[in-house]
Amino acid sequence: MLTRRHIRIKVMQSVYSFSLGKERKLDEELKFFKQSVSQSFDLYLLLLALLKALKNFLDEQCQTYELQHIKRNQNYFELKKLSQNRILAFINSHTELENQLKNKKYIRWDLEFVFLKDLIHQIIASQKFKDYFSLEEPSINEEQQFIVSCFKDHIAPSAYLFNYLEDHQLTWIDDLPVVNTFLLKVLKQLNINQPKTLVFPKPIENLEDLEYGVALLEKTLGSDAQLAEELDGKTPNWETDRIAQLDQVILKIAIAELLFFPSIPERVTINEYLEIAKDYSTPSSNNFINGVLDKLVREYKANKRMIKTGRGLL
């Protein structure tokens, strides 16, 4: 589920946290890194649990109308139409999902009924729902397309969801785009007659990727003094204390990858950390980091300090 770039971002977060002087030891930082990787799967479960909660909330609202003999108005028929969606029902009754959620005590969407209510109102007010509501007997494909659009248009971009995640687990904010993309792909491929189409991936499918992240974090933190020396004289227009702290972190990790990971081509390393700087640091960081790394690569090649082998991994 997680890409190499996402692993690099998690390494950056750990090195940055370590650099702030929070008195964490190397083994504690490595533990935090591994936990943040595994918690990306928890976020996937959390979003599936939200779809379950949405289905249950809809059912409860409809039952209130029916049990209390409230006049069945337009609102009731809209709620009923949405609650009868077979994709939502498939997710809600999925046995393996229920098993996966049993020990996740922090997942309590039933307590967020205001969010669920607002989310349903947004969905029902949309033109896509009006089009969906007009279908007397929607096909399973039409029901699936509608749930996909609900996720894309209302759940994934939700400010409430963003704040909820930020309050519960800060690292989830960076995981959210990756997990959203993965879940969207899963929703598009669901087959209600095949339970296994609702997949439960490992955060990192390839153990080699996790080992790479751990090794990169160890090399960066364990070689901090050496990496700082590598930067001496490479930023003539900037004193060390004037370089943004996050830029220093990104540069140190990139240098560690250039020097200690021979299977990763230098161009891959440079491109990856330029993209990370673009997303996480200052507007001028991209050009600054590119200039420093380009200078270092030329020097390392001239001195034969950087020898790359194999085709490399992204």
C-alpha positions in Angstrom: 0.0 0.0 0.0 2.8 2.4 0.8 5.3 3.5 -1.8 9.0 4.2 -1.5 8.3 7.9 -1.5 5.9 7.5 1.4 8.5 5.6 3.3 11.0 8.4 2.7 8.5 10.9 4.0 8.1 8.8 7.2 11.9 8.7 7.6 11.9 12.5 7.1 9.3 12.9 9.9 11.3 10.7 12.3 14.6 12.5 11.6 12.9 15.9 11.9 11.3 14.8 15.2 14.7 13.5 16.4 16.4 16.7 15.4 14.1 18.8 17.6 15.8 17.4 20.7 12.9 15.6 22.2 15.3 13.3 24.0 14.2 10.2 22.1 16.8 7.5 21.6 17.6 5.8 18.3 15.8 2.6 19.3 12.7 4.7 20.3 12.8 6.5 17.0 13.0 3.3 15.1 10.0 1.9 17.1 8.0 5.1 16.3 8.9 4.7 12.6 7.7 1.1 12.4 4.5 2.0 14.3 3.7 4.8 11.9 4.1 2.4 9.0 1.7 -0.1 10.6 -0.8 2.6 11.5 -1.3 3.4 7.8 -3.2 0.1 7.7 -5.3 1.3 10.6 -6.3 4.3 8.6 -7.5 2.1 5.8 -9.7 0.2 8.4 -10.9 3.5 9.8 -12.2 4.6 6.4 -13.9 1.3 5.8 -15.4 1.6 9.3 -16.8 5.0 8.3 -18.6 3.4 5.4 -20.0 0.7 7.8 -21.1 3.5 10.2 -22.8 5.4 7.4 -24.8 2.3 6.5 -25.8 1.7 10.1 -26.8 5.3 10.7 -29.0 5.2 7.6 -30.7 2.0 8.8 -31.3 3.6 12.2 -32.9 6.7 10.6 -35.2 4.6 8.5 -36.2 2.4 11.4 -37.1 5.5 13.4 -39.6 6.5 10.7 -41.0 2.9 10.5 -41.2 2.1 14.2 -42.7 5.4 15.3 -45.1 5.5 12.4 -43.7 8.9 11.2 -45.2 9.9 7.9 -42.9 8.6 5.2 -41.9 11.8 3.4 -39.3 12.6 0.8 -36.6 12.5 3.3 -37.5 9.0 4.3 -37.5 7.8 0.7 -34.1 9.4 0.1 -32.6 7.8 3.2 -34.1 4.4 2.3 -32.7 4.6 -1.3 -29.2 5.3 0.1 -29.5 2.6 2.8 -30.4 0.0 0.2 -27.2 0.4 -1.8 -25.7 -3.1 -2.1 -22.1 -1.9 -2.0 -22.7 -0.3 1.4 -24.5 -3.5 2.5 -21.6 -5.7 1.3 -19.1 -3.7 3.3 -21.3 -3.5 6.4 -21.8 -7.3 6.5 -18.3 -8.3 5.6 -17.1 -10.9 8.1 -13.4 -10.3 7.7 -13.8 -6.5 8.1 -15.7 -7.1 11.3 -12.9 -9.3 12.6 -10.3 -6.7 11.6 -12.1 -4.0 13.5 -12.7 -5.9 16.7 -9.5 -4.8 18.4 -9.4 -1.3 17.0 -10.9 0.5 20.1 -10.2 4.0 18.8 -12.6 3.5 15.9 -15.9 4.9 17.2 -17.7 6.5 14.3 -21.0 5.9 16.1 -20.0 8.7 18.5 -19.5 11.1 15.5 -23.2 11.2 14.6 -23.1 14.9 13.8 -20.5 14.2 11.1 -22.5 11.2 9.8 -25.7 13.3 9.7 -23.9 16.1 7.8 -22.3 13.7 5.5 -25.6 12.2 4.5 -27.1 15.6 4.0 -24.3 16.5 1.7 -24.7 13.3 -0.3 -28.5 13.7 -0.6 -28.2 17.3 -1.7 -25.8 16.5 -4.5 -26.8 16.3 -8.2 -25.3 12.8 -8.4 -27.7 11.6 -5.7 -30.6 13.1 -7.5 -29.6 11.2 -10.6 -29.1 8.1 -8.6 -32.5 8.5 -6.8 -34.3 8.7 -10.1 -33.2 5.2 -11.0 -36.0 2.9 -10.1 -33.9 -0.2 -10.0 -30.2 0.7 -10.3 -27.8 -2.0 -11.5 -25.0 -3.1 -9.2 -22.6 -1.2 -11.5 -24.6 2.0 -11.0 -24.7 1.5 -7.2 -20.9 0.9 -7.2 -20.2 4.0 -9.3 -22.4 6.1 -7.0 -20.5 4.9 -3.8 -17.2 5.6 -5.6 -18.4 9.1 -6.4 -19.6 9.6 -2.8 -16.2 8.7 -1.5 -14.4 11.0 -4.0 -16.7 13.9 -3.6 -17.7 13.9 0.0 -15.6 11.6 2.2 -12.0 12.0 0.9 -12.0 15.8 0.9 -13.9 16.2 4.2 -12.5 18.9 6.5 -14.2 17.2 9.4 -12.4 13.9 8.6 -9.1 15.7 8.2 -9.5 17.3 11.7 -10.6 14.0 13.2 -7.6 12.2 11.9 -5.2 15.0 13.0 -6.6 14.8 16.5 -6.2 11.0 16.8 -3.0 10.3 14.9 -0.9 13.0 13.4 1.0 10.7 11.0 -2.4 9.8 9.4 -2.5 13.2 7.7 0.4 12.3 5.4 -1.0 8.8 4.9 -4.4 10.0 3.9 -3.7 10.7 0.1 -2.1 7.2 -0.3 -4.8 5.4 1.6 -7.6 7.3 -0.1 -6.2 6.3 -3.5 -5.8 2.7 -2.5 -9.3 2.5 -1.1 -10.8 4.2 -4.1 -9.2 1.5 -6.3 -10.6 -1.2 -4.0 -14.1 0.2 -4.2 -14.0 0.2 -8.0 -13.0 -3.5 -8.0 -15.5 -4.8 -5.4 -17.6 -7.7 -6.4 -20.5 -8.4 -3.9 -20.4 -12.1 -4.8 -16.8 -12.4 -3.9 -15.9 -11.4 -0.4 -12.2 -11.6 -1.1 -12.4 -8.5 -3.4 -12.5 -6.4 -0.2 -8.8 -6.8 0.4 -6.8 -6.2 3.6 -3.3 -5.3 2.5 -0.1 -5.2 4.6 1.1 -1.6 5.0 4.2 -2.6 3.0 3.8 -5.6 0.8 7.5 -6.0 0.2 9.6 -6.6 3.4 12.6 -5.2 1.5 10.9 -1.7 1.5 10.5 -1.7 5.3 14.1 -2.9 5.7 15.1 0.0 3.4 13.2 2.5 5.6 14.7 1.2 8.8 18.2 1.2 7.3 17.8 4.7 5.9 16.7 6.0 9.3 19.5 4.2 11.1 22.1 5.5 8.7 20.9 9.1 8.8 20.6 9.3 12.6 23.7 7.2 13.3 25.9 9.3 10.8 24.5 12.7 11.7 28.0 14.3 12.4 29.4 12.9 9.1 26.4 14.1 7.1 26.7 17.5 8.6 30.3 17.7 7.5 29.3 16.7 4.0 27.3 19.9 3.9 30.2 22.1 5.0 31.2 24.5 2.2 28.5 23.3 -0.1 26.2 26.2 0.8 28.5 29.2 0.4 25.6 31.8 0.5 24.0 30.2 3.5 25.3 29.8 7.0 24.2 26.4 8.6 21.9 28.1 11.1 20.2 30.0 8.3 19.2 26.9 6.4 15.6 25.8 7.1 15.8 22.9 9.6 13.6 20.7 7.4 15.9 21.4 4.4 18.8 20.3 6.5 16.9 17.1 7.4 16.0 16.4 3.7 19.6 17.0 2.6 21.0 14.7 5.3 18.7 11.9 4.3 19.4 12.3 0.6 23.2 12.3 1.3 22.8 9.1 3.3 20.9 7.5 0.5 23.5 8.6 -2.1 26.5 7.3 0.0 25.1 4.2 1.7 22.6 2.7 -0.8 24.5 1.7 -3.9 21.5 0.0 -5.6 19.5 3.3 -5.8 20.5 5.5 -8.8 21.5 9.0 -7.8 18.9 10.6 -10.2 16.1 8.7 -8.4 17.4 9.9 -5.0 17.6 13.5 -6.2 14.2 13.5 -7.9 12.5 11.9 -4.9 13.8 14.4 -2.3 13.1 17.3 -4.6 9.4 16.2 -4.7 9.4 15.9 -1.0 10.9 19.3 -0.5 8.3 20.8 -2.9 5.5 19.3 -0.8 6.8 19.9 2.7 9.4 22.7 2.8 9.6 26.4 1.7 9.0 27.6 -1.9 12.7 28.2 -2.4 13.8 24.8 -1.0 13.4 22.9 -4.2 16.0 24.9 -6.1 18.3 25.1 -3.1 18.3 21.4 -2.4 18.7 20.6 -6.1 21.8 22.8 -6.3 23.4 21.3 -3.2 22.8 17.7 -4.2 23.9 18.3 -7.8 27.2 19.7 -6.5 27.7 16.8 -4.1 27.0 14.1 -6.7 29.6 15.6 -9.0 32.1 15.7 -6.2 31.3 12.1 -5.1 31.7 10.8 -8.6 35.0 12.6 -9.1 36.3 11.2 -5.8 34.8 7.8 -6.5 33.0 7.9 -3.2 29.6 7.1 -4.7 29.5 3.8 -6.7 26.1 2.7 -7.9 25.4 -0.9 -8.8 22.4 -2.7 -10.4 19.3 -1.4 -11.9 18.1 0.2 -8.6 14.8 0.4 -6.8 12.5 3.4 -6.6 
